[in-house]
């Protein structure tokens, strides 16, 4: 993420209680969240920039996944993974405790490697195999189901390093069946710059296709959502020409990673901009919608932060976690309070609307008007994607694994198939 280690964003702070070490043991196995949540997971620095309480965000917004940043090579050199270049993954308890808390609340994490600045493992490990082995330690340590390769300056200007990173991503993808892999890189007005295009060519030459290639349309002369969606259209053309995809296939492998509030270069992206990009992402069926960062998803004091960029607040007027709610909507859920732009009644199919009314009463089992041939919904039963139940006179089908999420409720995990 361009903003990750820029001087304007390094206003660190103390860790909150939910991020305190709990034990030296690795976190429990990853929670069963769908890829839609990994695709919507906003970035969070768990060790710097005054980390917020992840479970507080989950409770306030319905968010279920977080993109933890960043894994780097040790500041003193070497081919072993660290957090931020200083804290060895092998001995970590702090981030492990945060992950454990998130999973206990029904969520999960992806881990991002790279970012802006610092020394990347692709630069210090001598081969794709060695680079992959370093990242495999991270996957094993935290029982990861998802990982993000944030390839940007200065690493992506180093052809050998990018060869190692893309090769490592391909190895990890093969060695960890079902691993969700995103690749994030810088954006320009024409989609992405020369180094971004070279990275895509490297992926093509190695026969590597991640779940998505995402660009970051900020810190590059962007002015609101129209400039961002224009860059996404241009990036779609680059994906088509590079891989020979049609437009729909390119959109299905394309993602966007934004910056909320004031960027490092003084651009502004407010809630209305996030809504516009969300509308674009859902209508074009983009594969990913995320932002940098949750550490910044709260109001400064004063709200404009005297025209400065901060790593711990957005420098725009907002309620806490306003921007996270757009990620929740992209994942197909409805924020508990209806979101930052409200919702419509009935139905919970996600996107930019999705309602919060209907089917939220009746206790822990079913409700009135049960459907013949279907079991009533029960809060104690675990359901898998595609399984149907009866609730309040409607048939509901689970989108993914769920337990205790009421049909028609805030989590948005049930599709309303209509009245019996």
C-alpha positions, 0 to 999 in steps of 0.5 A: 500500500502506497501509504503504508510507510510514508512519513505522513502515515507513521503516527504510531500509537499504543496497542489496544487491549484486543491486540495484547498477546494472549499466548505463544501458541498459533491462532486456531484454524481459520474461520470459515468465511467465504472469498467474498470477505477476503475480497472485501477485507480492508487493510489494518496495521496490527502493530502500528498507527494506533491499531483499533479494536478489530472486534469493535469494528466487527460489531459495529459494521458486520465486517468479517475479514481484515488485511493485516500489514505488512510482512517484510524482510528483517531490517538487518537483512536475511530471508526470514519473515518479520512484521514491519522489518522488526518483529520476527514472525516465528516468535510473534504473539502480539499479532497471533493474539489479534488474529485469535480474537478476530476468529473467535468473533467469527471472522478471519484475516489475510496477511499482506506482504510488501507495501511501500518502503522497507526491504521485501523478501523478494529482494533478499531471498535468492529465488522464488523457492526461497521466497515462497518458503519464507511466506509459507512460514507465515501461512503455517504460523497463522493458519492462513487461507488468504495472502496479499502480495503488495508489489510496489516501490521500490521492489517492483522496480527490481526485475529479479525481486518481482520474478521472486515474488510472482514465482513465490505466489505461484508456488504458494498457490500450488502448495496450499489448495484453495489459498486466496491470493491477491496482487496489489500494485500502484495505479496511474491514470492509464491504469498502472505504470510501466513497472506495473505492466512489467509485473503483469508480464512477469505473471503471464510469463510464469503462467500465474493467475491470482484471484485478482490483480488490484490497483491503488488509484490514489497518490497519483494525481487522482481527484475523486471517484471519476478519476478512479473509475477511469483508471479501473477502466484503463486497467481492464484494457491492460489486463485484456491486452496482457492476458488475452481476456475478454472484458468480463473475464478481466473484470472478474480478475480486477480489483481496487484498493483505495485510500479513505479521506486525505491521501499522502499527496493531498487528494480527497476521497470521501464517503460519496467517492467510496459509494461511487466506486462501490457502484462501479465495482458491483455493476462490473463484477470486480473481484476485489474492493478494499482500502487503506486503512482501518487505522485511518477510519475514524475522525481526526480532531479537528476533523480536517486535521489542519489539512494534514494526512494522518495514519490514525484518522482520515482528515475528513468528517466521518463517523467511526468505521464509515468507510468499512461499511462499504467493504461490508456491502461489497461482501454482500452484507448489510451493515447493522445500522443500514450502512452509510447510505441506508438500504432498501427493505427486503432481500439481502443480496448485497451490492450497494443496497440490501435491506435490514428489515424482514425476517428478524423476529421469531426467536431462535427457531423459525417464525410464523408461516413455515414452508412445507418441506423445509426445516425451520431456521435454528440459531444453533445449527451450522449451515453450509452454502446452498442449504435452504431453511424456512423463516417467517414464511419465506424460503432462505438459502445460505450463501456460505457457511453460517451459524446464528446469523438470522435470515434477513439480518445484518450479516447478509448471509441468506438469500431470500427466495421469496414467500412459500 
